[in-house]
Amino acid sequence: DEQIQINQITSTDIFRSLQETLTQNYGIIASSTTELSVKLYDPKVQLAIIKTSREKYPIVRSSLMFLTKVKQMKVVASTISVSGSARTARNAAWKEVEVKCGTRLVRVTMRWIDYLIT
């Protein structure tokens, strides 16, 4: 049995696992009609930014609660913030990174996060 490390998980793996959870909990129609994308995933701070439509965010948010594995690695997902724009999502992500890693890392990664979001 090969152990999967957190740095081996990609945004594609998170997307696939979330799609699978959506299908299991809400069916194939809900899963196929939900616009969903993982805009950012940083394995160092274990933070992902997921984009979905305003109408579908409640089922995506509840599916995150049922997400227990990504690529056979046990995970616990939680919602930090629900934002209406890329700017507010980026600001919430920066605050979370600052809490986890300190302000120095935020200054270094700010351009990288900004590039991926906008």
Disulfide bonds with the S-S distance in Angstrom:
none
